[in-house]
Every structure is written in structure tokens, then in C-alpha cells.
Amino acid sequence: MSRIARKFDSLKSENRAAFIPFIMGGDPAFDASLRLLKGLPAAGADLIEIGVAFTDPMADGPAIQAAGLRALGAGQTLARTLDMVARFRQGDDVTPIILMGYFNPVHAFGVDEFLKTAKAAGVDGLIVVDLPPEEDEMLCLPARAAGLDFIRLATPTTDDARLRAVLNTSSGFVYYVSVAGVTGGQSGGRGDVDRAVTRIKQASGLPVAVGFGIKTVDQAMATAQFADAVVVGSALVERLAQRIAGRGLEASPAEADSAVDGVLAFARTLSAAVRSAR
């Protein structure tokens, strides 16, 4: 059983949703990002999504786009993101790690080499937003064969026929995008999202995580009442950006540490809200 499956089995027995924070690998710089990653489990993260910085992030809103640019400016690469995971695994062999990004960096790395390196580093799952089911042979099927979960996105515009195609080779969990747009937008209405989660769970038999528009403690708590997992990304990334005041690489070590501490404190607040929702 994969780390992701074990985690959701454990949470089901506890009758609570998972808290899944998203951070951009390498933002604002490698050392600070690694410290943030290592601190998230103690701050209440049940699973962690790490963004792979890319120059053309079509599904990302302004906050995550800016985080990716900061990371790229600091020298972050896919190889360095995999190194972050490997270093994280030296102290944590339990928390599932999901990489989220786009196919171009994987293609440049080489699919076979990427999958071998990702598995060895301790990656558990992949979310690749620009590879539809029609292109499963490019990464999804090889990833599944290598023992990595391939997590698909469903959206408010995904009809029944498309949902069947989306779910056909999905594993781990399904990520429901609660907005018809980019990350960080306004989330859908509670009733609409609740019905969508129920529909996807019935069709897939997999846990359903909800994200892309959850920014506040109240939103996280409300979503945790019916979803299997709550994903918060833009709000954490924005908190980090505010703390370094756009200084990026120019931020001093003390400023970077303060920024990381602020994000971890907010993560603890979000996690507590998710845990208390049921």
C-alpha cells in the first residue's frame, strides 16, 4: 500500500479530512524552502504538494506564478526539487509527497530518468496539469508502472463522459478544482462543491481533495466537513511573499527564517481548523 493510501485509510479511521499545504519548491531560495518543507508535518500537514517551478505555468494564478519565478531566479530546477524531497525523507518516511507541475520539465529531464530519480527520492504522486488522459502513455502509465500515483484534476466543467476518462487511470486521490480558472481564485459555492465531491467519489471510489480557492481558516473548516482533503496553496505562498516583501534572494537569512516561521504558524491554524471540522 502506498503512503498516500495509508494516509487516507488512517484519516478515515479518525473521521477527519486531510490538510494538504502546497509550497513552491525553491521559494524564496533552496535552504529556506527545505526548512519550510521539513517543518510542515509538525505544523499539521497530512500530505504535502511541492510545486515544480516552470516558466509558463498556465494553470497558476499570480501568487504561485510569482513564487515560481522567485524559485527559478534562485536557481531552482527539477533536479533540485527532487533533492529537496530526498533530504526531507532523511527525517520523515511517513508524510506523502506529491509533485505538482507541468510536463515540460519532466520531458527535458527524461521521463525514465525522472521516474527513477523521483521514486528513489521518495516522491509518492504526481499532478501534471497539462497532460490529459489522451496522452497517458507519455507519463501517467509509466508513472503507475514505477509505483507512483498519478493524480488527476476534475473541474466544475467536467461532465460525466469526461469524468470517466479522467478517472480511468487516476490513483491516490482526485483533486477537485473548485474554481473554473487559475489557482487562487474564488472558490465555488458550498452546495455546488459538496455535490461535485459526492459525484466524483461515487464514480471513482477514491478520496477527493478540494483546492484552488481556499484561502481562509473558515473556508478550510467548511470544506473539511465534506471533502476528504483540503488543499491550501496560494494563501501560504502569499504569506511567504508578504514576509519577504518581494526581496527574494536579497532577503537576509533572518528574514527568510521569519518568513518560514510565519507560513508554518498559518499552516498550524489551517490544520487545526481542518481537524476540528467534524
N, C-alpha and C positions, 0 to 999 in steps of 0.2 A: 504494500500500500504506500502511495506517495505521501510526502509531507503534507501536501495540500489536502488530500483525502483524510489523512489522520487528523488534521486540524479541524476540519469541518465536522468530522464524526465526534470529536471531543466537544466542540461547541454545541452540537445538537444535544448531547447529553446534559450540558449545562443550561440548555434552553435560552441561549443568547446569540446575538449576531456577532460577527467578526468586525473588528476595526482594522481597516487596511489603509494606512497612510501611503501616499505617493511622494517620492522625492526625486529630484533630478540628479543623477549620478554626476559628481564633479562640481556641483554648485554649492558655494561660490568658488571652491577650489578642492582639490583631492582630499587633503587631510581633514578639512572641516566637514566635508561630505561623508567621509568614512566615520568620523566621530558621531555625526548625526545618525547614520545608519546603525552603528553599534548601540546607540542609546535608545533607539525606538522600541525594542522589545520591553525594556524596563519601563518605558512610558506607556505601555499598554497595547502596542501593535501586535495583532494576531498573525497577520501576514504583511508583507511589505512589497510594494511596487517600486521599482527603480526605473526611472526614465533614462533611455539611451539618447544622448544629445545628437541632434541631427539638424542640418542647415535648412531643411524645408519641411517643418512639422505641420502638415496641413490640417490635422485634427486638433491642434493645440491652440488655446486662447493666448492672449497677450502675456499673462503671467508665466506660463510654462514655456512659451517661446523665448521670453527674456531669460529664464533660467537656463535654457539650453544654450543660448548664446554666451551667457556668462561661463558655463561649463566648457564650451568649445574654446573660448578665449583663454581659459586657464589650462588648456592642453588636454582636456578630457577626450578619450577615444573609447570605442567599444572594448578594446583590449584592457584599458584601464578600468572600465566599469566591471568587467569580468574579474579583474584583480581585486577590486573592492569586495565583490562577493566572496572570493576565496579568503580574503583577510577576515571578513565577517564570520565565515564558517569556522575559523580557528577557535572562536569562543562561543559559537551558537550553532548547534547542529539540529535545531528543532524548528525555528521560525521559517516558514516557507518564503521564498524569494521569487518574485515574478519580474522579468524584464519587460518593459513596455516601450515600444518604439516603432520603427519603420524598417522596411526590408532592405533599403539601400546599404546601410552599414553592414548588415549581415552578408549581403551579396559580395560586398567589397572584401570582407574578412574571409569569405569562402564558407559555404553552408556546412560542409562536412567538418571543417576545422572549427567553425563556430560551435556546432553542436557538441563536438568532443570536448572543447575547452569549457563551454558552459556547464556541461554535466559534471566535469571534473571540479569546477569551481564551486558547485553546489547550487546552481540555478534549478528551480523546480518547475517553472512555467514561463510561457511566452505569450505576450499580447502584441501582435503585429498588425497595426490598424489598416495598412494599405494592401493586405493580401486577402482577397475574397476567397470563398470556398472553391471557385473555379480554378484557382491556382494552388490547390492543396499540395500538389506534387513538388512545388518549389521549396516549401519549408514545413508545412503542417505535418504531412505524412512522415518525412524524415525525422522530425522532432518527436513525434509519437513513438516511432521505432527506437529512438535513442533514449526513451524513458522520460521525456519532458512533456508536461501538459501543454496543450495548445488551447488558449482561452479566447473565445470569440466574443464579439460585441453584438448586441441586439439594440435596436433603437425604437423610438416611437413610431417610425415609419416602416418597420419590418412586418410585412404581412405574413399570413400562415404559410404560404408556399415558400417564401424566402426564409422564414424561420426554420423550416425543415432542413433546408440546405445549410444554413448557418450551424445548426446543431449536429449535423451528421457526423462530423469529425471533431467536435468540441470535447474537451475533457477538463477536469479540475473544477471549474465553475463557469458560469456565464456572466458576462459583465453587461448589465443593462445601463445604457446611456440615457439618463433621464431628461436630456435636452436634445432638441433637433438642431445641433450646432456644434461649436467647439467647446473644449474644456473651459470650466469657469463660468459658463452661462447660468441663466436662471433655471432651476430645476422645475420639472413638471409638477402638476397638482398631485396631492397625496393620493386621491382616489384613482387617478389615471395610472400612476406608478405602481400602486398596490395591485391593480388588476393586471398590469403588464407582468409583474413579478410572478403572480399566480399562474398566468398563462404560460410563461416560459418554464416554470418549474414542472408543470404538468406535462409539457411537451418534451422536456429534456431529462427529467429525473436528477438534474444537477443543482447544486446550490446556486443562488442568484445574488450577485453583488450589484449594488446601485451606486453610481457615481456620476461625475461630470458637472454637478451643480450644487454639491453640498458644501456649504461654507461655514455654517454656524453650529453651535452646540445644539440648539433647538432642532435644526434640520437633521443633524446626525441622530438625535434621540428619536425623532419622529420616524425616520427611515428604518431605524433598527427595530421598530415594533413589528415590521412585516418582512423586511429583507433578510437574507442570510448573511449579508456583509454590507458594510458602509465604507465607501472609498472617498477619502478626502485628499485632494491634491493641490488645487490652485490656492486654497486658503493657507496651507502650510508653506507653499513656495512664496506666496506674497508676504507672509510673516517674516520669512528669512530675508527677502529683498528689502523690506522696510528696516530691518535691524542693521543691515549693512549699508543702508542709504545709498544704494547704487554704486558703492565703491568697489565691489567685486574683488579682483586681485589686489587692489590697493588697500583693502581692509587689513588692519593690523591683526595679529593672532588673537589679541584680547577682544577685538570687535567681532571676529569670526566666532570665537568661543561664546560670546554673549548672544550672538545671533542663533547659534545652535541651541543654547540653553532656552532661549525664548520659544523656538519651534517645539522643543521637547516638552516644555511646560504646556503649550497649547495642545499638543498631542495627548498629554495626560488628561486634560479637560475633556477632549473629544472622546477618548476611550472610556472615561467614567460615564459620560452621557450614554454611550452605546451600551455599556454593561448594565446600566440601570433602567433600560427602556422596557424590559419585560418583567 
